[in-house]
Amino acid sequence: MRFKVINPLSMKTILLIITLFTGLISSAQTKEQLIDYIIKENRVDSKHISSGGIQSPIYISYEKLIKLVTNNELLDLAKNKNAALRMYAIQGLIQRKIGDIPALFKKELESGDTVETMMGCNMGTDFTAFIVYKFQIYSEEEQPESQLNNIILNTNSFVWWLMYDWVFENNLDENFLPRIEELAFEKKNSFAFMYLKNNYGRYGSRIDDYLLNVFPKQKFVKDEENNNDGVFLCNFIEILLESGRADYKTVAVAKLRENQWLKERDGWYNEILKKYNIIVN
């Protein structure tokens, strides 16, 4: 998912719209009206948005709704076909510490659904599974978070790279090692690979063999909606170059030449060339 910072002109327009809508929703007190408004807007906002820290009218509606619905109603809303309403309902369930959050998360992960978001000044589109994952992490409840990590590691569904990044920041149970090995050495998952490299010295020879003999033969494709290849490839190239080894650098340069589409990541690409004195013909 990519985000963009709103330019000043569009920000003024958004602030005007927010002011108008805040007034309009002040009378929307019934559950039905609040639900209809969230569905109509179909966007997940943080509590404060824009550079001025304006309160989001959508989030205000959520706060009002959460005070009016029962636990059973909230559980039903968490299954609604509208993605934004589902996200707010799940946030409410997490706050109330009710509901099977891991099961809801797994369902979102398997669906691959996305929804528009506005977090602070950043507007974009996010996977609903990632939103649920963030809600759970920020709740600071360790057991549900651990269950979500378990689902991420074992699913065959697409997992956005940032969730892998967060999962592998944890000290994971060694029972996960066979799956982590599969992700690292067979699924070209750079975050799993770095986890093994940084935490288990016994993988040294296997890591060396992978980087010199397996990685050069693996194919990576240009970023798409459900594809982490760009991030994985950039990470592997950095791993190779940071080692300072000449044989690893040869592999990295070959990958840069093979995947010309990396030039579209001009900030990262140009920095790598400059930092490691690389010339790609």
Secondary structure as a PSIPRED ss2 file (coil, helix, strand):
# PSIPRED VFORMAT (PSIPRED V4.0)

   1 M C   1.000  0.000  0.000
   2 R C   1.000  0.000  0.000
   3 F E   0.000  0.000  1.000
   4 K E   0.000  0.000  1.000
   5 V E   0.000  0.000  1.000
   6 I C   1.000  0.000  0.000
   7 N C   1.000  0.000  0.000
   8 P H   0.000  1.000  0.000
   9 L H   0.000  1.000  0.000
  10 S H   0.000  1.000  0.000
  11 M H   0.000  1.000  0.000
  12 K H   0.000  1.000  0.000
  13 T H   0.000  1.000  0.000
  14 I H   0.000  1.000  0.000
  15 L H   0.000  1.000  0.000
  16 L H   0.000  1.000  0.000
  17 I H   0.000  1.000  0.000
  18 I H   0.000  1.000  0.000
  19 T H   0.000  1.000  0.000
  20 L H   0.000  1.000  0.000
  21 F H   0.000  1.000  0.000
  22 T H   0.000  1.000  0.000
  23 G H   0.000  1.000  0.000
  24 L H   0.000  1.000  0.000
  25 I H   0.000  1.000  0.000
  26 S C   1.000  0.000  0.000
  27 S C   1.000  0.000  0.000
  28 A C   1.000  0.000  0.000
  29 Q C   1.000  0.000  0.000
  30 T C   1.000  0.000  0.000
  31 K H   0.000  1.000  0.000
  32 E H   0.000  1.000  0.000
  33 Q H   0.000  1.000  0.000
  34 L H   0.000  1.000  0.000
  35 I H   0.000  1.000  0.000
  36 D H   0.000  1.000  0.000
  37 Y H   0.000  1.000  0.000
  38 I H   0.000  1.000  0.000
  39 I H   0.000  1.000  0.000
  40 K H   0.000  1.000  0.000
  41 E H   0.000  1.000  0.000
  42 N C   1.000  0.000  0.000
  43 R E   0.000  0.000  1.000
  44 V E   0.000  0.000  1.000
  45 D E   0.000  0.000  1.000
  46 S E   0.000  0.000  1.000
  47 K E   0.000  0.000  1.000
  48 H E   0.000  0.000  1.000
  49 I E   0.000  0.000  1.000
  50 S C   1.000  0.000  0.000
  51 S C   1.000  0.000  0.000
  52 G C   1.000  0.000  0.000
  53 G C   1.000  0.000  0.000
  54 I E   0.000  0.000  1.000
  55 Q E   0.000  0.000  1.000
  56 S C   1.000  0.000  0.000
  57 P H   0.000  1.000  0.000
  58 I H   0.000  1.000  0.000
  59 Y H   0.000  1.000  0.000
  60 I H   0.000  1.000  0.000
  61 S H   0.000  1.000  0.000
  62 Y H   0.000  1.000  0.000
  63 E H   0.000  1.000  0.000
  64 K H   0.000  1.000  0.000
  65 L H   0.000  1.000  0.000
  66 I H   0.000  1.000  0.000
  67 K H   0.000  1.000  0.000
  68 L H   0.000  1.000  0.000
  69 V C   1.000  0.000  0.000
  70 T C   1.000  0.000  0.000
  71 N H   0.000  1.000  0.000
  72 N H   0.000  1.000  0.000
  73 E H   0.000  1.000  0.000
  74 L H   0.000  1.000  0.000
  75 L H   0.000  1.000  0.000
  76 D H   0.000  1.000  0.000
  77 L H   0.000  1.000  0.000
  78 A C   1.000  0.000  0.000
  79 K C   1.000  0.000  0.000
  80 N C   1.000  0.000  0.000
  81 K C   1.000  0.000  0.000
  82 N C   1.000  0.000  0.000
  83 A H   0.000  1.000  0.000
  84 A H   0.000  1.000  0.000
  85 L H   0.000  1.000  0.000
  86 R H   0.000  1.000  0.000
  87 M H   0.000  1.000  0.000
  88 Y H   0.000  1.000  0.000
  89 A H   0.000  1.000  0.000
  90 I H   0.000  1.000  0.000
  91 Q H   0.000  1.000  0.000
  92 G H   0.000  1.000  0.000
  93 L H   0.000  1.000  0.000
  94 I H   0.000  1.000  0.000
  95 Q H   0.000  1.000  0.000
  96 R H   0.000  1.000  0.000
  97 K C   1.000  0.000  0.000
  98 I C   1.000  0.000  0.000
  99 G C   1.000  0.000  0.000
 100 D C   1.000  0.000  0.000
 101 I H   0.000  1.000  0.000
 102 P H   0.000  1.000  0.000
 103 A H   0.000  1.000  0.000
 104 L H   0.000  1.000  0.000
 105 F H   0.000  1.000  0.000
 106 K H   0.000  1.000  0.000
 107 K H   0.000  1.000  0.000
 108 E H   0.000  1.000  0.000
 109 L H   0.000  1.000  0.000
 110 E H   0.000  1.000  0.000
 111 S H   0.000  1.000  0.000
 112 G C   1.000  0.000  0.000
 113 D C   1.000  0.000  0.000
 114 T E   0.000  0.000  1.000
 115 V E   0.000  0.000  1.000
 116 E E   0.000  0.000  1.000
 117 T E   0.000  0.000  1.000
 118 M E   0.000  0.000  1.000
 119 M E   0.000  0.000  1.000
 120 G E   0.000  0.000  1.000
 121 C C   1.000  0.000  0.000
 122 N E   0.000  0.000  1.000
 123 M E   0.000  0.000  1.000
 124 G E   0.000  0.000  1.000
 125 T E   0.000  0.000  1.000
 126 D E   0.000  0.000  1.000
 127 F E   0.000  0.000  1.000
 128 T H   0.000  1.000  0.000
 129 A H   0.000  1.000  0.000
 130 F H   0.000  1.000  0.000
 131 I H   0.000  1.000  0.000
 132 V H   0.000  1.000  0.000
 133 Y H   0.000  1.000  0.000
 134 K H   0.000  1.000  0.000
 135 F H   0.000  1.000  0.000
 136 Q H   0.000  1.000  0.000
 137 I H   0.000  1.000  0.000
 138 Y H   0.000  1.000  0.000
 139 S H   0.000  1.000  0.000
 140 E C   1.000  0.000  0.000
 141 E C   1.000  0.000  0.000
 142 E H   0.000  1.000  0.000
 143 Q H   0.000  1.000  0.000
 144 P H   0.000  1.000  0.000
 145 E H   0.000  1.000  0.000
 146 S H   0.000  1.000  0.000
 147 Q H   0.000  1.000  0.000
 148 L H   0.000  1.000  0.000
 149 N H   0.000  1.000  0.000
 150 N H   0.000  1.000  0.000
 151 I H   0.000  1.000  0.000
 152 I H   0.000  1.000  0.000
 153 L H   0.000  1.000  0.000
 154 N H   0.000  1.000  0.000
 155 T C   1.000  0.000  0.000
 156 N C   1.000  0.000  0.000
 157 S C   1.000  0.000  0.000
 158 F C   1.000  0.000  0.000
 159 V C   1.000  0.000  0.000
 160 W C   1.000  0.000  0.000
 161 W H   0.000  1.000  0.000
 162 L H   0.000  1.000  0.000
 163 M H   0.000  1.000  0.000
 164 Y H   0.000  1.000  0.000
 165 D H   0.000  1.000  0.000
 166 W H   0.000  1.000  0.000
 167 V H   0.000  1.000  0.000
 168 F C   1.000  0.000  0.000
 169 E C   1.000  0.000  0.000
 170 N C   1.000  0.000  0.000
 171 N C   1.000  0.000  0.000
 172 L C   1.000  0.000  0.000
 173 D C   1.000  0.000  0.000
 174 E H   0.000  1.000  0.000
 175 N H   0.000  1.000  0.000
 176 F H   0.000  1.000  0.000
 177 L H   0.000  1.000  0.000
 178 P H   0.000  1.000  0.000
 179 R H   0.000  1.000  0.000
 180 I H   0.000  1.000  0.000
 181 E H   0.000  1.000  0.000
 182 E H   0.000  1.000  0.000
 183 L H   0.000  1.000  0.000
 184 A H   0.000  1.000  0.000
 185 F H   0.000  1.000  0.000
 186 E C   1.000  0.000  0.000
 187 K C   1.000  0.000  0.000
 188 K C   1.000  0.000  0.000
 189 N C   1.000  0.000  0.000
 190 S H   0.000  1.000  0.000
 191 F H   0.000  1.000  0.000
 192 A H   0.000  1.000  0.000
 193 F H   0.000  1.000  0.000
 194 M H   0.000  1.000  0.000
 195 Y H   0.000  1.000  0.000
 196 L H   0.000  1.000  0.000
 197 K H   0.000  1.000  0.000
 198 N H   0.000  1.000  0.000
 199 N H   0.000  1.000  0.000
 200 Y C   1.000  0.000  0.000
 201 G H   0.000  1.000  0.000
 202 R H   0.000  1.000  0.000
 203 Y H   0.000  1.000  0.000
 204 G H   0.000  1.000  0.000
 205 S H   0.000  1.000  0.000
 206 R H   0.000  1.000  0.000
 207 I H   0.000  1.000  0.000
 208 D H   0.000  1.000  0.000
 209 D H   0.000  1.000  0.000
 210 Y H   0.000  1.000  0.000
 211 L H   0.000  1.000  0.000
 212 L H   0.000  1.000  0.000
 213 N H   0.000  1.000  0.000
 214 V H   0.000  1.000  0.000
 215 F H   0.000  1.000  0.000
 216 P H   0.000  1.000  0.000
 217 K H   0.000  1.000  0.000
 218 Q C   1.000  0.000  0.000
 219 K C   1.000  0.000  0.000
 220 F C   1.000  0.000  0.000
 221 V C   1.000  0.000  0.000
 222 K C   1.000  0.000  0.000
 223 D C   1.000  0.000  0.000
 224 E C   1.000  0.000  0.000
 225 E C   1.000  0.000  0.000
 226 N C   1.000  0.000  0.000
 227 N C   1.000  0.000  0.000
 228 N C   1.000  0.000  0.000
 229 D H   0.000  1.000  0.000
 230 G H   0.000  1.000  0.000
 231 V H   0.000  1.000  0.000
 232 F H   0.000  1.000  0.000
 233 L H   0.000  1.000  0.000
 234 C H   0.000  1.000  0.000
 235 N H   0.000  1.000  0.000
 236 F H   0.000  1.000  0.000
 237 I H   0.000  1.000  0.000
 238 E H   0.000  1.000  0.000
 239 I H   0.000  1.000  0.000
 240 L H   0.000  1.000  0.000
 241 L H   0.000  1.000  0.000
 242 E H   0.000  1.000  0.000
 243 S C   1.000  0.000  0.000
 244 G C   1.000  0.000  0.000
 245 R C   1.000  0.000  0.000
 246 A H   0.000  1.000  0.000
 247 D H   0.000  1.000  0.000
 248 Y H   0.000  1.000  0.000
 249 K H   0.000  1.000  0.000
 250 T H   0.000  1.000  0.000
 251 V H   0.000  1.000  0.000
 252 A H   0.000  1.000  0.000
 253 V H   0.000  1.000  0.000
 254 A H   0.000  1.000  0.000
 255 K H   0.000  1.000  0.000
 256 L H   0.000  1.000  0.000
 257 R H   0.000  1.000  0.000
 258 E H   0.000  1.000  0.000
 259 N C   1.000  0.000  0.000
 260 Q H   0.000  1.000  0.000
 261 W H   0.000  1.000  0.000
 262 L H   0.000  1.000  0.000
 263 K H   0.000  1.000  0.000
 264 E H   0.000  1.000  0.000
 265 R C   1.000  0.000  0.000
 266 D H   0.000  1.000  0.000
 267 G H   0.000  1.000  0.000
 268 W H   0.000  1.000  0.000
 269 Y H   0.000  1.000  0.000
 270 N H   0.000  1.000  0.000
 271 E H   0.000  1.000  0.000
 272 I H   0.000  1.000  0.000
 273 L H   0.000  1.000  0.000
 274 K H   0.000  1.000  0.000
 275 K H   0.000  1.000  0.000
 276 Y C   1.000  0.000  0.000
 277 N C   1.000  0.000  0.000
 278 I C   1.000  0.000  0.000
 279 I C   1.000  0.000  0.000
 280 V C   1.000  0.000  0.000
 281 N C   1.000  0.000  0.000
